[in-house]
Amino acid sequence: MIQVRPSKERGHANLDWLESHHSFSFGNYYDPDHMGFRALRVINEDVVKADEGFGTHPHKDMEIITYVLGGKLEHKDSMGTGATILPGEVQYMSAGKGVLHSEFNPAKDGPVHLLQIWILPNLKGAEPRYDQKNFPDSEKRGKLRLVVSPDGAEESIEIRQDAKIYASLLKAGESVALALNPGRHAWIQVAKGSLEVNGTLLATGDGAAISQVAELKMKGTKDDTEFLVFDLS
C-alpha cells in the first residue's frame, strides 16, 4: 500500500525570513491525520533567507537530521560544536537529555534550502551527541547510498533508532530498488525532480507512506531527481 502525501497539501509557514513546508504537524500547523509515520516525526522543507536563521533554542529526546539541498547552514550548540553544513553533507544531532542549538544562513546573497528531519529515539535521557558526514553526489548517482543507520553500517551516521535513510540521485529512466523485510515500512520524500515508485508518480515535494510492500522499485522521470528513502520498523 502506497499513500501519497502531495506537496501542495503540506502545512505551510511563510515568515519574513523563512518559508517552510511541513509533511507532518509542526509548530502552528496541526493535522491529526498527519502526526508522523512510524518513528518519523518531522520532515520540514525550509528555505532560509541570507543572513537569517533559527536563534538558540532547546531540544530534548529527538534524533535531528539535516540534509542541505542548496546554500550553506551554520550550526552552533551547547556541546561546543560549531560547524558549517554544505550540500552533500548530512548533519546529525541527538538531543538526548537536552541541548541548545542555533542554525543560521551565513550567506549575504542567497538562501539555504534544506530538509530538517526528526526521528523519535529508542532511548530517552541519553547524552547529546553530534555527527556530520559528506556523501558526494558520485556515491548517490544511480544508486541508493545509506546515509543514516542504527549501527553506522557502510560509514553512515549512527542514530538511536531502528531506522535507515538512503539518499539517491537519478537521471530520467534510471532505476534503483530496495527490498523491505517483513514488517518494515518506508517513507519516500522527493526533494527535486520526480519519481515513479511501484507505478505511482511522485513530484517535487511529495512524500509517500508505504506499508505491506516487499520491494520498492524507483525510477527517475526527470533528470537530477533527488530523494530520500526511510526504512522504518
Biotite code that builds the C-alpha atoms (Angstrom):
import biotite.structure as struc

atoms = struc.array([
    struc.Atom([0.000, 0.000, 0.000], chain_id="A", res_id=1, res_name="MET", atom_name="CA", element="C"),
    struc.Atom([1.317, 3.418, -1.009], chain_id="A", res_id=2, res_name="ILE", atom_name="CA", element="C"),
    struc.Atom([-0.301, 6.544, 0.409], chain_id="A", res_id=3, res_name="GLN", atom_name="CA", element="C"),
    struc.Atom([0.868, 9.759, -1.249], chain_id="A", res_id=4, res_name="VAL", atom_name="CA", element="C"),
    struc.Atom([1.335, 12.962, 0.744], chain_id="A", res_id=5, res_name="ARG", atom_name="CA", element="C"),
    struc.Atom([1.093, 15.614, -2.009], chain_id="A", res_id=6, res_name="PRO", atom_name="CA", element="C"),
    struc.Atom([3.393, 18.605, -1.729], chain_id="A", res_id=7, res_name="SER", atom_name="CA", element="C"),
    struc.Atom([0.515, 21.067, -2.085], chain_id="A", res_id=8, res_name="LYS", atom_name="CA", element="C"),
    struc.Atom([-1.276, 19.575, 0.930], chain_id="A", res_id=9, res_name="GLU", atom_name="CA", element="C"),
    struc.Atom([1.615, 20.037, 3.338], chain_id="A", res_id=10, res_name="ARG", atom_name="CA", element="C"),
    struc.Atom([1.460, 22.595, 6.106], chain_id="A", res_id=11, res_name="GLY", atom_name="CA", element="C"),
    struc.Atom([2.961, 25.955, 5.160], chain_id="A", res_id=12, res_name="HIS", atom_name="CA", element="C"),
    struc.Atom([4.606, 28.729, 7.147], chain_id="A", res_id=13, res_name="ALA", atom_name="CA", element="C"),
    struc.Atom([5.706, 31.886, 5.341], chain_id="A", res_id=14, res_name="ASN", atom_name="CA", element="C"),
    struc.Atom([7.628, 34.321, 7.521], chain_id="A", res_id=15, res_name="LEU", atom_name="CA", element="C"),
    struc.Atom([9.733, 37.291, 6.513], chain_id="A", res_id=16, res_name="ASP", atom_name="CA", element="C"),
    struc.Atom([12.926, 35.217, 6.746], chain_id="A", res_id=17, res_name="TRP", atom_name="CA", element="C"),
    struc.Atom([11.655, 31.635, 6.377], chain_id="A", res_id=18, res_name="LEU", atom_name="CA", element="C"),
    struc.Atom([9.435, 29.630, 4.077], chain_id="A", res_id=19, res_name="GLU", atom_name="CA", element="C"),
    struc.Atom([8.695, 26.177, 5.413], chain_id="A", res_id=20, res_name="SER", atom_name="CA", element="C"),
    struc.Atom([6.566, 23.239, 4.283], chain_id="A", res_id=21, res_name="HIS", atom_name="CA", element="C"),
    struc.Atom([5.606, 20.593, 6.838], chain_id="A", res_id=22, res_name="HIS", atom_name="CA", element="C"),
    struc.Atom([4.889, 16.989, 5.842], chain_id="A", res_id=23, res_name="SER", atom_name="CA", element="C"),
    struc.Atom([3.629, 16.377, 9.393], chain_id="A", res_id=24, res_name="PHE", atom_name="CA", element="C"),
    struc.Atom([2.108, 18.502, 12.155], chain_id="A", res_id=25, res_name="SER", atom_name="CA", element="C"),
    struc.Atom([4.624, 21.057, 13.378], chain_id="A", res_id=26, res_name="PHE", atom_name="CA", element="C"),
    struc.Atom([4.505, 24.364, 15.236], chain_id="A", res_id=27, res_name="GLY", atom_name="CA", element="C"),
    struc.Atom([1.256, 26.172, 14.458], chain_id="A", res_id=28, res_name="ASN", atom_name="CA", element="C"),
    struc.Atom([0.308, 23.582, 11.831], chain_id="A", res_id=29, res_name="TYR", atom_name="CA", element="C"),
    struc.Atom([-1.773, 20.766, 13.290], chain_id="A", res_id=30, res_name="TYR", atom_name="CA", element="C"),
    struc.Atom([-3.389, 17.941, 11.347], chain_id="A", res_id=31, res_name="ASP", atom_name="CA", element="C"),
    struc.Atom([-4.439, 14.881, 13.397], chain_id="A", res_id=32, res_name="PRO", atom_name="CA", element="C"),
    struc.Atom([-4.229, 12.758, 10.239], chain_id="A", res_id=33, res_name="ASP", atom_name="CA", element="C"),
    struc.Atom([-0.557, 13.671, 9.734], chain_id="A", res_id=34, res_name="HIS", atom_name="CA", element="C"),
    struc.Atom([1.276, 13.420, 13.046], chain_id="A", res_id=35, res_name="MET", atom_name="CA", element="C"),
    struc.Atom([4.200, 11.423, 11.687], chain_id="A", res_id=36, res_name="GLY", atom_name="CA", element="C"),
    struc.Atom([4.835, 7.961, 10.277], chain_id="A", res_id=37, res_name="PHE", atom_name="CA", element="C"),
    struc.Atom([6.232, 5.213, 12.492], chain_id="A", res_id=38, res_name="ARG", atom_name="CA", element="C"),
    struc.Atom([9.277, 6.744, 14.276], chain_id="A", res_id=39, res_name="ALA", atom_name="CA", element="C"),
    struc.Atom([9.476, 9.538, 11.692], chain_id="A", res_id=40, res_name="LEU", atom_name="CA", element="C"),
    struc.Atom([8.039, 12.633, 13.344], chain_id="A", res_id=41, res_name="ARG", atom_name="CA", element="C"),
    struc.Atom([9.057, 15.665, 11.226], chain_id="A", res_id=42, res_name="VAL", atom_name="CA", element="C"),
    struc.Atom([10.060, 16.416, 7.647], chain_id="A", res_id=43, res_name="ILE", atom_name="CA", element="C"),
    struc.Atom([10.247, 20.153, 7.100], chain_id="A", res_id=44, res_name="ASN", atom_name="CA", element="C"),
    struc.Atom([11.434, 21.646, 3.838], chain_id="A", res_id=45, res_name="GLU", atom_name="CA", element="C"),
    struc.Atom([12.927, 25.005, 4.809], chain_id="A", res_id=46, res_name="ASP", atom_name="CA", element="C"),
    struc.Atom([14.220, 27.927, 2.759], chain_id="A", res_id=47, res_name="VAL", atom_name="CA", element="C"),
    struc.Atom([16.030, 30.458, 4.963], chain_id="A", res_id=48, res_name="VAL", atom_name="CA", element="C"),
    struc.Atom([16.933, 33.902, 3.638], chain_id="A", res_id=49, res_name="LYS", atom_name="CA", element="C"),
    struc.Atom([20.502, 35.228, 3.642], chain_id="A", res_id=50, res_name="ALA", atom_name="CA", element="C"),
    struc.Atom([21.841, 36.399, 6.998], chain_id="A", res_id=51, res_name="ASP", atom_name="CA", element="C"),
    struc.Atom([18.873, 34.885, 8.861], chain_id="A", res_id=52, res_name="GLU", atom_name="CA", element="C"),
    struc.Atom([18.217, 31.735, 10.851], chain_id="A", res_id=53, res_name="GLY", atom_name="CA", element="C"),
    struc.Atom([16.861, 29.940, 13.882], chain_id="A", res_id=54, res_name="PHE", atom_name="CA", element="C"),
    struc.Atom([18.055, 31.515, 17.142], chain_id="A", res_id=55, res_name="GLY", atom_name="CA", element="C"),
    struc.Atom([19.260, 29.452, 20.073], chain_id="A", res_id=56, res_name="THR", atom_name="CA", element="C"),
    struc.Atom([16.505, 27.085, 21.238], chain_id="A", res_id=57, res_name="HIS", atom_name="CA", element="C"),
    struc.Atom([16.227, 23.798, 23.172], chain_id="A", res_id=58, res_name="PRO", atom_name="CA", element="C"),
    struc.Atom([15.537, 20.209, 22.137], chain_id="A", res_id=59, res_name="HIS", atom_name="CA", element="C"),
    struc.Atom([15.164, 17.038, 24.135], chain_id="A", res_id=60, res_name="LYS", atom_name="CA", element="C"),
    struc.Atom([14.859, 13.334, 23.267], chain_id="A", res_id=61, res_name="ASP", atom_name="CA", element="C"),
    struc.Atom([14.838, 13.706, 19.490], chain_id="A", res_id=62, res_name="MET", atom_name="CA", element="C"),
    struc.Atom([17.115, 12.495, 16.700], chain_id="A", res_id=63, res_name="GLU", atom_name="CA", element="C"),
    struc.Atom([17.542, 15.530, 14.415], chain_id="A", res_id=64, res_name="ILE", atom_name="CA", element="C"),
    struc.Atom([18.938, 15.164, 10.900], chain_id="A", res_id=65, res_name="ILE", atom_name="CA", element="C"),
    struc.Atom([19.589, 17.997, 8.456], chain_id="A", res_id=66, res_name="THR", atom_name="CA", element="C"),
    struc.Atom([20.016, 17.397, 4.726], chain_id="A", res_id=67, res_name="TYR", atom_name="CA", element="C"),
    struc.Atom([21.178, 20.505, 2.858], chain_id="A", res_id=68, res_name="VAL", atom_name="CA", element="C"),
    struc.Atom([19.975, 20.855, -0.742], chain_id="A", res_id=69, res_name="LEU", atom_name="CA", element="C"),
    struc.Atom([21.485, 24.249, -1.572], chain_id="A", res_id=70, res_name="GLY", atom_name="CA", element="C"),
    struc.Atom([23.429, 27.032, 0.117], chain_id="A", res_id=71, res_name="GLY", atom_name="CA", element="C"),
    struc.Atom([25.095, 26.518, 3.483], chain_id="A", res_id=72, res_name="LYS", atom_name="CA", element="C"),
    struc.Atom([23.983, 26.310, 7.098], chain_id="A", res_id=73, res_name="LEU", atom_name="CA", element="C"),
    struc.Atom([25.953, 27.327, 10.164], chain_id="A", res_id=74, res_name="GLU", atom_name="CA", element="C"),
    struc.Atom([25.388, 25.287, 13.340], chain_id="A", res_id=75, res_name="HIS", atom_name="CA", element="C"),
    struc.Atom([26.295, 26.024, 16.978], chain_id="A", res_id=76, res_name="LYS", atom_name="CA", element="C"),
    struc.Atom([25.244, 24.085, 20.065], chain_id="A", res_id=77, res_name="ASP", atom_name="CA", element="C"),
    struc.Atom([25.724, 23.783, 23.824], chain_id="A", res_id=78, res_name="SER", atom_name="CA", element="C"),
    struc.Atom([28.011, 20.764, 23.318], chain_id="A", res_id=79, res_name="MET", atom_name="CA", element="C"),
    struc.Atom([30.576, 23.202, 21.920], chain_id="A", res_id=80, res_name="GLY", atom_name="CA", element="C"),
    struc.Atom([30.025, 22.209, 18.314], chain_id="A", res_id=81, res_name="THR", atom_name="CA", element="C"),
    struc.Atom([30.476, 24.820, 15.601], chain_id="A", res_id=82, res_name="GLY", atom_name="CA", element="C"),
    struc.Atom([30.116, 23.647, 12.023], chain_id="A", res_id=83, res_name="ALA", atom_name="CA", element="C"),
    struc.Atom([29.010, 24.630, 8.524], chain_id="A", res_id=84, res_name="THR", atom_name="CA", element="C"),
    struc.Atom([26.863, 22.156, 6.567], chain_id="A", res_id=85, res_name="ILE", atom_name="CA", element="C"),
    struc.Atom([27.069, 22.178, 2.761], chain_id="A", res_id=86, res_name="LEU", atom_name="CA", element="C"),
    struc.Atom([25.114, 20.342, 0.033], chain_id="A", res_id=87, res_name="PRO", atom_name="CA", element="C"),
    struc.Atom([26.057, 16.679, 0.077], chain_id="A", res_id=88, res_name="GLY", atom_name="CA", element="C"),
    struc.Atom([26.582, 16.720, 3.826], chain_id="A", res_id=89, res_name="GLU", atom_name="CA", element="C"),
    struc.Atom([24.274, 15.184, 6.408], chain_id="A", res_id=90, res_name="VAL", atom_name="CA", element="C"),
    struc.Atom([24.204, 16.635, 9.911], chain_id="A", res_id=91, res_name="GLN", atom_name="CA", element="C"),
    struc.Atom([23.029, 14.686, 12.953], chain_id="A", res_id=92, res_name="TYR", atom_name="CA", element="C"),
    struc.Atom([22.289, 15.899, 16.453], chain_id="A", res_id=93, res_name="MET", atom_name="CA", element="C"),
    struc.Atom([20.892, 13.603, 19.118], chain_id="A", res_id=94, res_name="SER", atom_name="CA", element="C"),
    struc.Atom([19.243, 15.964, 21.602], chain_id="A", res_id=95, res_name="ALA", atom_name="CA", element="C"),
    struc.Atom([19.225, 13.320, 24.332], chain_id="A", res_id=96, res_name="GLY", atom_name="CA", element="C"),
    struc.Atom([18.618, 14.690, 27.831], chain_id="A", res_id=97, res_name="LYS", atom_name="CA", element="C"),
    struc.Atom([18.737, 18.244, 26.479], chain_id="A", res_id=98, res_name="GLY", atom_name="CA", element="C"),
    struc.Atom([20.695, 20.528, 24.191], chain_id="A", res_id=99, res_name="VAL", atom_name="CA", element="C"),
    struc.Atom([20.597, 24.122, 22.952], chain_id="A", res_id=100, res_name="LEU", atom_name="CA", element="C"),
    struc.Atom([21.438, 24.966, 19.362], chain_id="A", res_id=101, res_name="HIS", atom_name="CA", element="C"),
    struc.Atom([21.098, 27.551, 16.618], chain_id="A", res_id=102, res_name="SER", atom_name="CA", element="C"),
    struc.Atom([21.022, 27.242, 12.819], chain_id="A", res_id=103, res_name="GLU", atom_name="CA", element="C"),
    struc.Atom([21.931, 30.235, 10.653], chain_id="A", res_id=104, res_name="PHE", atom_name="CA", element="C"),
    struc.Atom([22.403, 31.065, 6.981], chain_id="A", res_id=105, res_name="ASN", atom_name="CA", element="C"),
    struc.Atom([25.730, 32.936, 6.920], chain_id="A", res_id=106, res_name="PRO", atom_name="CA", element="C"),
    struc.Atom([25.465, 33.876, 3.235], chain_id="A", res_id=107, res_name="ALA", atom_name="CA", element="C"),
    struc.Atom([24.945, 37.517, 2.307], chain_id="A", res_id=108, res_name="LYS", atom_name="CA", element="C"),
    struc.Atom([23.447, 36.913, -1.117], chain_id="A", res_id=109, res_name="ASP", atom_name="CA", element="C"),
    struc.Atom([21.335, 33.766, -1.240], chain_id="A", res_id=110, res_name="GLY", atom_name="CA", element="C"),
    struc.Atom([19.080, 31.357, 0.684], chain_id="A", res_id=111, res_name="PRO", atom_name="CA", element="C"),
    struc.Atom([19.840, 27.981, 2.195], chain_id="A", res_id=112, res_name="VAL", atom_name="CA", element="C"),
    struc.Atom([17.479, 25.164, 1.212], chain_id="A", res_id=113, res_name="HIS", atom_name="CA", element="C"),
    struc.Atom([17.265, 22.133, 3.471], chain_id="A", res_id=114, res_name="LEU", atom_name="CA", element="C"),
    struc.Atom([15.250, 19.235, 4.793], chain_id="A", res_id=115, res_name="LEU", atom_name="CA", element="C"),
    struc.Atom([15.001, 19.053, 8.582], chain_id="A", res_id=116, res_name="GLN", atom_name="CA", element="C"),
    struc.Atom([14.101, 15.584, 9.817], chain_id="A", res_id=117, res_name="ILE", atom_name="CA", element="C"),
    struc.Atom([13.140, 14.484, 13.318], chain_id="A", res_id=118, res_name="TRP", atom_name="CA", element="C"),
    struc.Atom([13.066, 10.825, 14.348], chain_id="A", res_id=119, res_name="ILE", atom_name="CA", element="C"),
    struc.Atom([11.876, 9.625, 17.753], chain_id="A", res_id=120, res_name="LEU", atom_name="CA", element="C"),
    struc.Atom([14.729, 7.929, 19.654], chain_id="A", res_id=121, res_name="PRO", atom_name="CA", element="C"),
    struc.Atom([14.632, 4.425, 21.083], chain_id="A", res_id=122, res_name="ASN", atom_name="CA", element="C"),
    struc.Atom([16.465, 5.669, 24.176], chain_id="A", res_id=123, res_name="LEU", atom_name="CA", element="C"),
    struc.Atom([15.427, 8.672, 26.270], chain_id="A", res_id=124, res_name="LYS", atom_name="CA", element="C"),
    struc.Atom([17.615, 10.755, 28.551], chain_id="A", res_id=125, res_name="GLY", atom_name="CA", element="C"),
    struc.Atom([20.857, 9.825, 26.778], chain_id="A", res_id=126, res_name="ALA", atom_name="CA", element="C"),
    struc.Atom([23.883, 12.064, 26.432], chain_id="A", res_id=127, res_name="GLU", atom_name="CA", element="C"),
    struc.Atom([23.538, 14.508, 23.499], chain_id="A", res_id=128, res_name="PRO", atom_name="CA", element="C"),
    struc.Atom([25.834, 13.821, 20.566], chain_id="A", res_id=129, res_name="ARG", atom_name="CA", element="C"),
    struc.Atom([26.712, 15.264, 17.164], chain_id="A", res_id=130, res_name="TYR", atom_name="CA", element="C"),
    struc.Atom([27.962, 13.923, 13.840], chain_id="A", res_id=131, res_name="ASP", atom_name="CA", element="C"),
    struc.Atom([28.350, 15.261, 10.316], chain_id="A", res_id=132, res_name="GLN", atom_name="CA", element="C"),
    struc.Atom([29.447, 13.462, 7.161], chain_id="A", res_id=133, res_name="LYS", atom_name="CA", element="C"),
    struc.Atom([29.852, 14.234, 3.487], chain_id="A", res_id=134, res_name="ASN", atom_name="CA", element="C"),
    struc.Atom([28.225, 11.923, 0.934], chain_id="A", res_id=135, res_name="PHE", atom_name="CA", element="C"),
    struc.Atom([29.394, 13.012, -2.537], chain_id="A", res_id=136, res_name="PRO", atom_name="CA", element="C"),
    struc.Atom([26.974, 13.012, -5.455], chain_id="A", res_id=137, res_name="ASP", atom_name="CA", element="C"),
    struc.Atom([29.099, 10.290, -7.066], chain_id="A", res_id=138, res_name="SER", atom_name="CA", element="C"),
    struc.Atom([28.045, 7.914, -4.278], chain_id="A", res_id=139, res_name="GLU", atom_name="CA", element="C"),
    struc.Atom([24.336, 8.642, -4.859], chain_id="A", res_id=140, res_name="LYS", atom_name="CA", element="C"),
    struc.Atom([24.091, 8.771, -8.650], chain_id="A", res_id=141, res_name="ARG", atom_name="CA", element="C"),
    struc.Atom([22.191, 5.781, -9.968], chain_id="A", res_id=142, res_name="GLY", atom_name="CA", element="C"),
    struc.Atom([22.217, 4.065, -6.582], chain_id="A", res_id=143, res_name="LYS", atom_name="CA", element="C"),
    struc.Atom([20.882, 4.180, -3.047], chain_id="A", res_id=144, res_name="LEU", atom_name="CA", element="C"),
    struc.Atom([23.503, 5.495, -0.623], chain_id="A", res_id=145, res_name="ARG", atom_name="CA", element="C"),
    struc.Atom([22.951, 4.590, 3.016], chain_id="A", res_id=146, res_name="LEU", atom_name="CA", element="C"),
    struc.Atom([23.487, 7.834, 4.965], chain_id="A", res_id=147, res_name="VAL", atom_name="CA", element="C"),
    struc.Atom([21.849, 7.039, 8.335], chain_id="A", res_id=148, res_name="VAL", atom_name="CA", element="C"),
    struc.Atom([21.503, 3.717, 10.156], chain_id="A", res_id=149, res_name="SER", atom_name="CA", element="C"),
    struc.Atom([21.192, 2.234, 13.661], chain_id="A", res_id=150, res_name="PRO", atom_name="CA", element="C"),
    struc.Atom([24.667, 0.679, 13.500], chain_id="A", res_id=151, res_name="ASP", atom_name="CA", element="C"),
    struc.Atom([26.749, 3.012, 11.323], chain_id="A", res_id=152, res_name="GLY", atom_name="CA", element="C"),
    struc.Atom([26.932, 0.475, 8.509], chain_id="A", res_id=153, res_name="ALA", atom_name="CA", element="C"),
    struc.Atom([28.731, 1.461, 5.283], chain_id="A", res_id=154, res_name="GLU", atom_name="CA", element="C"),
    struc.Atom([30.219, 4.523, 7.028], chain_id="A", res_id=155, res_name="GLU", atom_name="CA", element="C"),
    struc.Atom([26.759, 6.001, 7.550], chain_id="A", res_id=156, res_name="SER", atom_name="CA", element="C"),
    struc.Atom([25.769, 8.147, 10.525], chain_id="A", res_id=157, res_name="ILE", atom_name="CA", element="C"),
    struc.Atom([24.681, 6.074, 13.514], chain_id="A", res_id=158, res_name="GLU", atom_name="CA", element="C"),
    struc.Atom([21.411, 7.104, 15.197], chain_id="A", res_id=159, res_name="ILE", atom_name="CA", element="C"),
    struc.Atom([19.429, 5.941, 18.213], chain_id="A", res_id=160, res_name="ARG", atom_name="CA", element="C"),
    struc.Atom([16.558, 4.279, 16.374], chain_id="A", res_id=161, res_name="GLN", atom_name="CA", element="C"),
    struc.Atom([15.883, 1.243, 14.188], chain_id="A", res_id=162, res_name="ASP", atom_name="CA", element="C"),
    struc.Atom([15.723, 3.371, 11.051], chain_id="A", res_id=163, res_name="ALA", atom_name="CA", element="C"),
    struc.Atom([17.757, 3.705, 7.886], chain_id="A", res_id=164, res_name="LYS", atom_name="CA", element="C"),
    struc.Atom([17.856, 6.621, 5.461], chain_id="A", res_id=165, res_name="ILE", atom_name="CA", element="C"),
    struc.Atom([19.068, 6.274, 1.875], chain_id="A", res_id=166, res_name="TYR", atom_name="CA", element="C"),
    struc.Atom([19.803, 9.177, -0.495], chain_id="A", res_id=167, res_name="ALA", atom_name="CA", element="C"),
    struc.Atom([19.764, 8.913, -4.271], chain_id="A", res_id=168, res_name="SER", atom_name="CA", element="C"),
    struc.Atom([20.191, 10.932, -7.470], chain_id="A", res_id=169, res_name="LEU", atom_name="CA", element="C"),
    struc.Atom([18.631, 9.532, -10.638], chain_id="A", res_id=170, res_name="LEU", atom_name="CA", element="C"),
    struc.Atom([18.523, 10.520, -14.276], chain_id="A", res_id=171, res_name="LYS", atom_name="CA", element="C"),
    struc.Atom([15.277, 10.164, -16.223], chain_id="A", res_id=172, res_name="ALA", atom_name="CA", element="C"),
    struc.Atom([14.746, 6.460, -16.860], chain_id="A", res_id=173, res_name="GLY", atom_name="CA", element="C"),
    struc.Atom([17.306, 5.359, -14.286], chain_id="A", res_id=174, res_name="GLU", atom_name="CA", element="C"),
    struc.Atom([16.094, 2.890, -11.640], chain_id="A", res_id=175, res_name="SER", atom_name="CA", element="C"),
    struc.Atom([17.008, 1.592, -8.200], chain_id="A", res_id=176, res_name="VAL", atom_name="CA", element="C"),
    struc.Atom([15.290, -0.957, -5.946], chain_id="A", res_id=177, res_name="ALA", atom_name="CA", element="C"),
    struc.Atom([15.125, -1.644, -2.221], chain_id="A", res_id=178, res_name="LEU", atom_name="CA", element="C"),
    struc.Atom([13.829, -4.822, -0.576], chain_id="A", res_id=179, res_name="ALA", atom_name="CA", element="C"),
    struc.Atom([11.827, -4.321, 2.619], chain_id="A", res_id=180, res_name="LEU", atom_name="CA", element="C"),
    struc.Atom([11.921, -7.073, 5.216], chain_id="A", res_id=181, res_name="ASN", atom_name="CA", element="C"),
    struc.Atom([8.583, -8.367, 6.529], chain_id="A", res_id=182, res_name="PRO", atom_name="CA", element="C"),
    struc.Atom([7.047, -5.923, 8.981], chain_id="A", res_id=183, res_name="GLY", atom_name="CA", element="C"),
    struc.Atom([9.113, -2.981, 7.717], chain_id="A", res_id=184, res_name="ARG", atom_name="CA", element="C"),
    struc.Atom([7.649, 0.261, 6.388], chain_id="A", res_id=185, res_name="HIS", atom_name="CA", element="C"),
    struc.Atom([9.026, 3.022, 4.190], chain_id="A", res_id=186, res_name="ALA", atom_name="CA", element="C"),
    struc.Atom([8.656, 6.727, 3.595], chain_id="A", res_id=187, res_name="TRP", atom_name="CA", element="C"),
    struc.Atom([9.916, 8.378, 0.410], chain_id="A", res_id=188, res_name="ILE", atom_name="CA", element="C"),
    struc.Atom([10.498, 12.135, 0.180], chain_id="A", res_id=189, res_name="GLN", atom_name="CA", element="C"),
    struc.Atom([11.202, 13.737, -3.192], chain_id="A", res_id=190, res_name="VAL", atom_name="CA", element="C"),
    struc.Atom([13.470, 16.759, -2.842], chain_id="A", res_id=191, res_name="ALA", atom_name="CA", element="C"),
    struc.Atom([13.929, 17.573, -6.535], chain_id="A", res_id=192, res_name="LYS", atom_name="CA", element="C"),
    struc.Atom([12.583, 16.231, -9.813], chain_id="A", res_id=193, res_name="GLY", atom_name="CA", element="C"),
    struc.Atom([10.033, 13.440, -9.984], chain_id="A", res_id=194, res_name="SER", atom_name="CA", element="C"),
    struc.Atom([9.993, 9.738, -9.292], chain_id="A", res_id=195, res_name="LEU", atom_name="CA", element="C"),
    struc.Atom([7.892, 6.695, -10.076], chain_id="A", res_id=196, res_name="GLU", atom_name="CA", element="C"),
    struc.Atom([7.564, 4.301, -7.124], chain_id="A", res_id=197, res_name="VAL", atom_name="CA", element="C"),
    struc.Atom([5.987, 0.927, -7.914], chain_id="A", res_id=198, res_name="ASN", atom_name="CA", element="C"),
    struc.Atom([3.977, 2.666, -10.635], chain_id="A", res_id=199, res_name="GLY", atom_name="CA", element="C"),
    struc.Atom([2.944, 5.683, -8.521], chain_id="A", res_id=200, res_name="THR", atom_name="CA", element="C"),
    struc.Atom([4.274, 9.073, -9.627], chain_id="A", res_id=201, res_name="LEU", atom_name="CA", element="C"),
    struc.Atom([5.723, 11.437, -7.013], chain_id="A", res_id=202, res_name="LEU", atom_name="CA", element="C"),
    struc.Atom([6.584, 15.050, -7.875], chain_id="A", res_id=203, res_name="ALA", atom_name="CA", element="C"),
    struc.Atom([8.908, 17.524, -6.163], chain_id="A", res_id=204, res_name="THR", atom_name="CA", element="C"),
    struc.Atom([7.940, 17.914, -2.508], chain_id="A", res_id=205, res_name="GLY", atom_name="CA", element="C"),
    struc.Atom([5.701, 14.845, -2.482], chain_id="A", res_id=206, res_name="ASP", atom_name="CA", element="C"),
    struc.Atom([6.093, 12.150, 0.137], chain_id="A", res_id=207, res_name="GLY", atom_name="CA", element="C"),
    struc.Atom([4.687, 8.648, 0.354], chain_id="A", res_id=208, res_name="ALA", atom_name="CA", element="C"),
    struc.Atom([3.982, 6.266, 3.233], chain_id="A", res_id=209, res_name="ALA", atom_name="CA", element="C"),
    struc.Atom([4.497, 2.647, 2.208], chain_id="A", res_id=210, res_name="ILE", atom_name="CA", element="C"),
    struc.Atom([3.441, -0.499, 4.068], chain_id="A", res_id=211, res_name="SER", atom_name="CA", element="C"),
    struc.Atom([2.916, -4.158, 3.194], chain_id="A", res_id=212, res_name="GLN", atom_name="CA", element="C"),
    struc.Atom([5.264, -3.925, 0.203], chain_id="A", res_id=213, res_name="VAL", atom_name="CA", element="C"),
    struc.Atom([8.134, -6.376, -0.260], chain_id="A", res_id=214, res_name="ALA", atom_name="CA", element="C"),
    struc.Atom([10.184, -4.296, -2.689], chain_id="A", res_id=215, res_name="GLU", atom_name="CA", element="C"),
    struc.Atom([10.381, -0.664, -3.732], chain_id="A", res_id=216, res_name="LEU", atom_name="CA", element="C"),
    struc.Atom([11.108, -0.051, -7.395], chain_id="A", res_id=217, res_name="LYS", atom_name="CA", element="C"),
    struc.Atom([12.010, 3.592, -8.003], chain_id="A", res_id=218, res_name="MET", atom_name="CA", element="C"),
    struc.Atom([12.562, 5.171, -11.421], chain_id="A", res_id=219, res_name="LYS", atom_name="CA", element="C"),
    struc.Atom([13.522, 8.753, -12.134], chain_id="A", res_id=220, res_name="GLY", atom_name="CA", element="C"),
    struc.Atom([11.169, 10.548, -14.529], chain_id="A", res_id=221, res_name="THR", atom_name="CA", element="C"),
    struc.Atom([13.253, 13.745, -14.679], chain_id="A", res_id=222, res_name="LYS", atom_name="CA", element="C"),
    struc.Atom([16.997, 14.258, -14.738], chain_id="A", res_id=223, res_name="ASP", atom_name="CA", element="C"),
    struc.Atom([18.680, 15.091, -11.435], chain_id="A", res_id=224, res_name="ASP", atom_name="CA", element="C"),
    struc.Atom([15.852, 13.679, -9.356], chain_id="A", res_id=225, res_name="THR", atom_name="CA", element="C"),
    struc.Atom([16.953, 13.692, -5.699], chain_id="A", res_id=226, res_name="GLU", atom_name="CA", element="C"),
    struc.Atom([15.099, 11.844, -2.964], chain_id="A", res_id=227, res_name="PHE", atom_name="CA", element="C"),
    struc.Atom([15.368, 10.157, 0.407], chain_id="A", res_id=228, res_name="LEU", atom_name="CA", element="C"),
    struc.Atom([14.087, 6.699, 1.369], chain_id="A", res_id=229, res_name="VAL", atom_name="CA", element="C"),
    struc.Atom([13.350, 5.873, 5.018], chain_id="A", res_id=230, res_name="PHE", atom_name="CA", element="C"),
    struc.Atom([13.322, 2.182, 6.027], chain_id="A", res_id=231, res_name="ASP", atom_name="CA", element="C"),
    struc.Atom([11.369, 2.066, 9.310], chain_id="A", res_id=232, res_name="LEU", atom_name="CA", element="C"),
    struc.Atom([10.324, -0.553, 11.828], chain_id="A", res_id=233, res_name="SER", atom_name="CA", element="C"),
])
